[in-house]
Amino acid sequence: MSRLTTLFAGVIFSLMLLGVLTHATWLSQFNHAGQTLIQLRSPMAETFFMTITQMGSVFTATVLTTLLVICLFIWRQFRWGWFLTVNVAGCAGCVTYLIKNWVRNPRPQPQLLPETGYSFPSGHSMVAVLLYGSCIVLAHQMMQNKWLRQIITWSFGSLIGLIAISRVYLKVHYLSDVIAGLSLAWLLLQLSYVLLIGEKHAANHP
C-alpha cells in the first residue's frame, strides 16, 4: 500500500484538526463551501441519504463485523479476523470516541437527521473506511477472480463515498469532519495492515 497516500492522509487530518482547534476562518469558509455544494433537496434524496447513512451506523457496523469475524474464525483466518476487529472496534470505535471527546466540536444546526454527541471527526466516515475498506482488503486476499475483486472494490468504494456525502447532506457533520474521518481512517487502515498482516502474510492485496 502506498506510503505517499498514507502520508497525505496524515497531513490532511492534521490540517483539519488544527483548523478545528484554532477555530480557523479558512475552515469555516471551507465548511460553508462544502454545504453550498449540496443544495438540491428533495424527499427522494433525503430518503436515499437517510438509508445510506445507516450503513455507517454503530448498529450496522457491529452486526456486519460480528458476522464477518465469526466466519473468518470458522475458516481459521484468525489474523484477518483480528484485523477486522481492531479496525472496526478499536480504530473506528475507541479512537473516534477519544478524539471526539477531546476536541468537543459541536454539530451543525439545524439537522435533517437528529444526532447527538460531538462532530469531529465523523464516526460514520471512520466506520465506512475501516469496515468496508477492510472488506476490500479481504476480497483481494481471498478471492481469485479478478473481476469479482474489482466489482467489490468499486461497490464498497462507492458506498464509502456515499456515506461520507450523506453526513454533510443531512447536516449532521461539517465537510471538515468528514474529510478528517476519511483521512484518519485511511491512515489507521494502513497502520493496522502493516502491524497485523504484513506483506509476507498477504496476497493479492490492493
N, C-alpha and C positions, 0 to 999 in steps of 0.2 A: 504494500500500500504506500502511496506517495507521501514522503516526508514533507514535501513542499506544501501539499494541500493541508496537511496536519498543522504545519507552522502557520499557514494562512488562517486556518480556523482559530488557532490560539490568539493571533493578532486581532482578528475581528471581535472575538469575545472580549478581549481586554479593552478594546476601544469602546464597545457598548457598555461595559461595566464602569469604565472611567467616566463616561458621559453621564450615566445614571448617578453615580456617587457625587459628582461635582455639579449636578443639575445644569449641565451644559446647554447653552442656547442652541447650538448646532443639532443636538439630539432632539430637542423639541421640534425644530424645523423638519428634521428627518422623519419623526413620527407623524407630524402633520401631513407631510408629503405622502407618506405611506397610506394614511387613511383616505386622502383625497383620490388616490388611485382606484379605490373601491367605492364608486358612487352609485353603481347600478343596483338598485334594491328592488326585489320582487318577492312575493310569497314563495314562489318556487325555489328561488335562490336561497332564501332563508331556510327553507325545509331541507334543501340539499346540504348546506353547510352545517346545519344543526345535526344532521345524520352523520356526515363525515367526521365532525369533531369528536363524536363519541368513540371513534376508532383509536383515539389517543387518550381516552379516559383511563383512570386508575382501574375501574372495574374491568374494562375490556383487556387492558394490559395484563392484569392479574390472571384472568381466565385463560387467555391465549398462552401466556408464559408458562403457567402451571401445566397445561395440556402438552405443550411442546417439550418441556423439561421431562415430564413423565415418559413421553415417547422416546426421547433421547436416552434416558436412563435404561428403559426397557431394551433399547438397541445397543446398550453398553457403550454409548457415546458420552462417557462421563465428562470428558474435558469440554465438549461442546455444550453439555447441559449446564456446567458451571459458568461457561462463557455467557450464555443467555441469562442465567440467574443474576450474575454480577452486573451485567449491563442494565437489566430492567429494574431489579430490586435495589441494587447498590447505587448505580450511577443515576438512573432516571428517578429513582425514589429518594434515597437518602441525600445525594448530592444536591438535587434540586431543592429539597426541603431546607437544607442548611443554608444555601445561598439566598433563597427567598427570605428567610428569617434574619439573615444578616443584612441584606440590602434594604428590605422592607419598603419596596416601591409600591405605592397604591395602584390599583387597576384603573383603567379609563372609566369614565361615567358620561352618559348612561350606557347600559349594556343591553344587547339584544337577547343575551342568554345569561341569566343571573349566575355569577360566580363569586366565591368568597376567597379570602387569602390574598397573598401579595402577588405582584405582577411579574417581577424579574427574577429569573428568566422564565420563559414559557415552558411549563411542565409538559403540556401536550406535545410541543415540538421536540422536547427531550425524549419523550416516550416514542414518538414517531421514528426518530433516527435510531435510537438504541434497541427498540423492539424489531421494527421492520427492516432496519439496516442489518441487524443480526440475522434475520431471516434470509436476506440476500446473501450474506456471507455463507450461511448454512447451505443454501441452494447451490452455490458454486463449489462447496466442499463435497456434497453428497450426490449431486445429480450429474450424470454423464452426458445427458442430451443437451447440446449447446443451445438449441433454440428454446428449450424449456427454461433453461437458466436465464436466457435473455428476456423471455416473457415475464418471469418472476421479477427480475431486476427492474424492468420498466414499470411493471404494475405496482410494486411496492415503492419504487422511486416516485411515481406519480401520487401515490397515497400520502407519502411523506409531505410532498409539496402542497397537496390539497388540505391536509390537516393544518399545516402552518398558515395557509391563507385563511382558513376558516376562523382562526383565532383573532385575526385582525378584522375580518368581515363582521364577526359577531360582537366586535368592540369589547372583548374581554382581555385583550392584550394590545400593547403598542407594537409597532413594527420592530422596534429595537429589542423587545422581549423575545420575539420570535426569532430574529436573527441571532441573538445571543444563545437561545436554546438550541438552535440548529448547529451552530458552530461549536459550542461546548460539547454537545452530544457527539458530534463527529470526532472531536479530539479524544473524548473518553472511549469511543468505539475503537479507535486506532490503538489507544493505550492498552485496553483490555485484550485486544487481539495479539499484540506483541507479548504481553505478560503471561496470558493464559494459553495461547495457542502456539505462536512462534512459527517460523517458516518450515521447520522440519516436521511439524505435525499437520501442516496444511497442504491441500491440493486443490487446484482449480480455483483458488481464491481470486476475487476481482481485483 
